[in-house]
Amino acid sequence: MRHRFAVRVGPIGFRVGSEWHAPIAALQALYHDYPRLNGVPDFTVRLEASRPWRRWVRPSVTIAGDYAIPDAAPLPLRHGLLAAEMGMNLQMALGQRRFLLLHAAAVARDGRAVIMTGESGAGKSTLAVLLQLRGWRLLADEFVLIDPATGLVHPFPRPVSLKNAAIGVARAALPDATFGPLLTGTPKGDIRHLIPQPEALAGMTEAVMPTLLLFPQFGRAAETRAVGAGEAFVRLTQASTNYVGLGERGFDALTRLVRDVTRAAIDYPDTASAAAMIEDLW
């Protein structure tokens, strides 16, 4: 690849190559404050033209790399940054075997972590962003990494992918924050990435023990209810992309997690209510 970029996020190193300069320039801006990778990457992403002529004529980007989905639809070059981020997610989802992965967000305070998981639209990313205003450190947005040997959550603070209305909420709450470019017309609507606060990047090597597991749901009257260990276990197997691949290690890690944390579901009408409910549970 003519254009390359390598970066380390927490314990994971990525190398991204592209046939075009623009996606790499966008990545370099987005990850400007992250440590550069020295050595062999854990995963490689390649952004390639879907056809040879598509490098110049109506350019379209196909995501390739160590792991790929052969029939995935290409993205227009104007969404090259999104393609790179999706490629990094894909490598983790299909290739990660060191950590148990949960599709979740996580924040930390006083050496302990809160994990928030749920369906798309539950508001976990927005909550993770806004909790930074209350003294929480962002650990992760897309993937939470749990060490099967220790049960610790290892920070993986990629730029937070905010969608549609959440973009305006975050900009209003964090007027001094740094955002990536606005990507319009994507398969998920408008997307804009938020750079985590400096504390999140400074603490990327500080693993913490999870203490609270939340299943948030936006758009309902405020309510908190306990979640049984069995229900939490089943829901987390559905939220993990590599639970089956880890075999016994994954079972043991998930069993320990649901056994050792407080488990709760929270319904909330707005982010202020959710933050207050999380503080009460904490």
VMD Tcl script that draws the C-alpha trace (Angstrom):
set ca {
  {0.00 0.00 0.00}
  {1.28 3.45 -0.93}
  {-0.09 5.10 2.21}
  {0.28 3.64 5.71}
  {-0.48 4.45 9.30}
  {0.31 2.47 12.47}
  {-1.08 3.15 15.93}
  {-1.39 1.50 19.33}
  {-4.64 1.63 21.28}
  {-4.22 0.15 24.73}
  {-2.71 -3.33 24.28}
  {-3.55 -3.60 20.57}
  {-1.46 -2.42 17.61}
  {-2.96 -1.69 14.19}
  {-1.40 -1.01 10.81}
  {-3.68 0.50 8.15}
  {-2.71 0.72 4.49}
  {-4.62 2.52 1.76}
  {-4.48 3.07 -1.98}
  {-5.58 6.66 -1.31}
  {-4.00 9.34 0.84}
  {-7.22 10.85 2.21}
  {-8.26 8.03 4.59}
  {-4.76 7.85 6.07}
  {-4.63 11.63 6.55}
  {-8.00 11.46 8.33}
  {-6.74 8.63 10.57}
  {-3.58 10.56 11.40}
  {-5.66 13.54 12.48}
  {-8.09 11.41 14.49}
  {-5.32 9.48 16.29}
  {-2.90 12.41 16.55}
  {-2.41 12.03 20.32}
  {-2.21 8.23 20.37}
  {1.13 6.39 20.64}
  {2.60 5.21 17.36}
  {3.19 1.50 16.93}
  {6.79 0.35 16.98}
  {7.13 -3.25 15.87}
  {4.79 -5.90 14.52}
  {1.08 -5.02 14.57}
  {-1.55 -7.29 16.03}
  {-3.81 -6.61 13.05}
  {-3.49 -5.17 9.55}
  {-6.22 -3.37 7.60}
  {-6.07 -2.63 3.86}
  {-8.30 -0.17 2.04}
  {-8.41 -1.25 -1.59}
  {-10.29 -0.25 -4.72}
  {-13.23 -2.56 -5.40}
  {-12.13 -2.66 -9.07}
  {-8.89 -1.35 -10.60}
  {-10.65 1.59 -12.27}
  {-12.53 2.41 -9.07}
  {-9.37 3.93 -7.72}
  {-10.01 6.96 -9.95}
  {-13.55 6.65 -11.41}
  {-16.21 6.92 -8.69}
  {-13.67 5.68 -6.13}
  {-15.00 3.00 -3.80}
  {-13.24 1.38 -0.87}
  {-13.19 -2.32 -0.08}
  {-12.11 -3.38 3.41}
  {-9.46 -6.09 3.44}
  {-6.75 -7.20 5.83}
  {-5.92 -10.13 8.08}
  {-9.65 -10.82 8.25}
  {-12.30 -9.77 5.75}
  {-15.89 -10.40 4.73}
  {-15.75 -11.29 1.02}
  {-19.25 -10.11 0.09}
  {-19.20 -6.85 2.06}
  {-20.38 -3.84 0.07}
  {-17.70 -1.19 -0.64}
  {-17.97 2.35 0.69}
  {-17.45 5.58 -1.27}
  {-14.06 7.19 -0.82}
  {-15.62 10.11 1.09}
  {-16.34 7.52 3.80}
  {-12.76 6.23 3.79}
  {-12.28 7.10 7.48}
  {-15.37 5.06 8.32}
  {-14.00 2.18 6.24}
  {-10.74 2.27 8.20}
  {-12.56 2.26 11.54}
  {-14.82 -0.55 10.37}
  {-11.75 -2.48 9.23}
  {-10.18 -2.14 12.68}
  {-13.42 -3.33 14.28}
  {-13.57 -6.26 11.89}
  {-10.06 -7.43 12.76}
  {-10.91 -7.35 16.45}
  {-14.26 -9.09 16.04}
  {-12.93 -11.92 13.88}
  {-9.35 -12.28 15.04}
  {-9.05 -11.35 18.71}
  {-8.23 -14.34 20.92}
  {-6.21 -12.80 23.75}
  {-9.16 -11.00 25.36}
  {-12.84 -11.73 25.77}
  {-14.60 -9.07 23.69}
  {-17.88 -7.47 24.68}
  {-19.73 -5.08 22.39}
  {-20.05 -2.45 25.10}
  {-18.80 0.82 26.53}
  {-16.90 1.18 29.78}
  {-15.77 3.94 32.13}
  {-13.62 3.84 35.27}
  {-13.25 5.66 38.55}
  {-11.06 4.89 41.57}
  {-9.57 1.85 39.88}
  {-12.91 0.17 39.15}
  {-14.94 -0.12 35.96}
  {-18.56 0.16 34.89}
  {-19.47 -1.84 31.78}
  {-22.54 -0.75 29.78}
  {-23.92 -3.02 27.08}
  {-27.11 -3.24 25.09}
  {-28.62 -3.05 21.65}
  {-27.73 -0.33 19.18}
  {-29.54 2.85 20.20}
  {-29.47 2.07 23.92}
  {-27.26 5.15 24.41}
  {-24.19 3.49 25.91}
  {-21.71 5.51 23.82}
  {-23.39 8.82 24.68}
  {-23.43 7.91 28.36}
  {-19.75 6.96 28.29}
  {-18.91 10.31 26.71}
  {-20.96 12.41 29.12}
  {-19.79 10.56 32.22}
  {-16.35 12.02 31.53}
  {-17.80 15.32 32.76}
  {-18.43 13.69 36.15}
  {-14.88 12.51 36.68}
  {-15.05 9.16 34.94}
  {-12.25 7.94 32.65}
  {-13.30 6.47 29.31}
  {-12.06 2.89 28.95}
  {-13.78 1.81 25.76}
  {-16.65 2.51 23.41}
  {-16.96 -0.21 20.76}
  {-15.21 -3.14 22.44}
  {-14.54 -3.88 26.09}
  {-11.48 -6.12 26.53}
  {-11.54 -8.55 29.46}
  {-8.47 -10.58 30.34}
  {-9.63 -14.20 30.83}
  {-6.74 -14.88 33.23}
  {-7.32 -11.97 35.62}
  {-10.81 -10.64 34.92}
  {-9.38 -7.13 34.47}
  {-10.73 -4.69 31.89}
  {-7.91 -3.42 29.66}
  {-8.46 0.10 28.28}
  {-9.22 0.35 24.57}
  {-10.24 4.02 24.18}
  {-10.72 4.38 20.43}
  {-12.39 7.59 19.25}
  {-16.07 7.36 20.16}
  {-18.38 6.88 17.19}
  {-21.37 9.16 17.74}
  {-24.41 8.87 15.51}
  {-27.16 11.27 14.48}
  {-28.75 13.09 17.47}
  {-25.95 11.98 19.82}
  {-23.53 14.23 17.90}
  {-25.38 17.39 18.90}
  {-25.77 16.21 22.50}
  {-22.03 15.62 22.83}
  {-21.09 18.92 21.15}
  {-23.37 20.85 23.49}
  {-22.03 19.09 26.58}
  {-18.36 19.13 25.53}
  {-17.84 22.38 23.58}
  {-14.04 22.18 23.95}
  {-13.74 18.56 22.83}
  {-12.06 17.55 19.58}
  {-14.20 15.91 16.93}
  {-13.38 14.23 13.65}
  {-15.06 15.20 10.38}
  {-18.82 14.84 10.00}
  {-19.61 11.83 7.81}
  {-23.05 12.17 6.26}
  {-25.11 9.65 4.32}
  {-23.47 6.56 5.83}
  {-25.45 3.31 6.25}
  {-26.10 4.42 9.86}
  {-26.84 8.06 9.10}
  {-24.55 10.85 10.27}
  {-21.40 9.78 12.14}
  {-18.79 11.86 13.91}
  {-15.92 10.63 16.06}
  {-15.07 12.19 19.40}
  {-11.49 12.12 20.68}
  {-11.43 10.85 24.28}
  {-10.26 13.24 26.97}
  {-6.52 13.23 27.79}
  {-7.04 11.15 30.93}
  {-8.31 8.26 28.83}
  {-5.22 8.26 26.62}
  {-2.85 8.73 29.55}
  {-4.38 5.72 31.31}
  {-4.31 3.28 28.40}
  {-1.98 0.90 30.27}
  {-3.99 0.89 33.52}
  {-6.24 -2.17 33.62}
  {-9.06 -2.07 36.19}
  {-11.42 -4.53 37.84}
  {-15.10 -4.39 36.75}
  {-17.55 -3.77 39.58}
  {-20.82 -2.76 37.89}
  {-22.54 -4.22 34.80}
  {-25.36 -2.14 33.31}
  {-27.94 -2.77 30.61}
  {-29.16 0.76 29.73}
  {-32.19 1.53 27.58}
  {-32.92 5.06 26.36}
  {-36.39 6.54 25.87}
  {-38.27 5.08 28.81}
  {-39.38 6.32 32.23}
  {-36.60 6.17 34.80}
  {-36.41 2.76 36.44}
  {-33.68 0.57 37.92}
  {-34.02 -3.18 38.37}
  {-31.70 -6.00 39.26}
  {-30.61 -8.49 36.60}
  {-30.03 -12.11 37.54}
  {-26.71 -13.81 36.85}
  {-28.26 -16.25 34.38}
  {-29.94 -13.51 32.34}
  {-26.78 -11.41 32.36}
  {-24.69 -14.38 31.22}
  {-26.96 -15.11 28.25}
  {-27.14 -11.46 27.22}
  {-23.35 -11.14 27.35}
  {-22.81 -14.23 25.20}
  {-24.92 -12.43 22.58}
  {-22.85 -9.26 23.04}
  {-19.52 -11.04 22.57}
  {-17.99 -11.60 19.14}
  {-15.44 -14.20 20.28}
  {-17.03 -16.01 23.24}
  {-17.44 -19.23 21.26}
  {-13.93 -19.02 19.80}
  {-12.35 -18.73 23.25}
  {-14.01 -21.95 24.39}
  {-13.50 -22.77 28.06}
  {-11.49 -19.56 28.62}
  {-14.45 -17.51 27.45}
  {-16.90 -19.45 29.62}
  {-14.76 -19.04 32.71}
  {-14.19 -15.32 32.07}
  {-17.87 -14.61 31.54}
  {-18.91 -16.70 34.54}
  {-16.51 -14.78 36.79}
  {-17.68 -11.44 35.44}
  {-21.39 -11.97 36.09}
  {-20.65 -13.56 39.48}
  {-18.42 -10.78 40.81}
  {-20.19 -7.58 39.67}
  {-23.39 -5.81 40.58}
  {-25.86 -6.26 37.68}
  {-28.66 -3.85 36.85}
  {-30.86 -2.65 34.00}
  {-31.62 1.05 33.82}
  {-34.32 2.70 31.75}
  {-33.87 6.44 31.34}
  {-35.59 9.35 29.57}
  {-32.49 11.57 29.26}
  {-28.76 11.45 29.93}
  {-28.93 13.51 33.12}
  {-31.32 10.96 34.65}
  {-29.09 8.10 33.55}
  {-25.98 9.70 35.04}
  {-27.75 10.18 38.36}
  {-28.94 6.56 38.36}
  {-25.42 5.32 37.63}
  {-24.01 7.46 40.43}
  {-26.61 6.01 42.85}
  {-25.72 2.45 41.88}
  {-22.02 3.28 42.19}
}
mol new
graphics top color blue
foreach p $ca { graphics top sphere $p radius 0.5 }
foreach p [lrange $ca 0 end-1] q [lrange $ca 1 end] { graphics top cylinder $p $q radius 0.2 }
display resetview
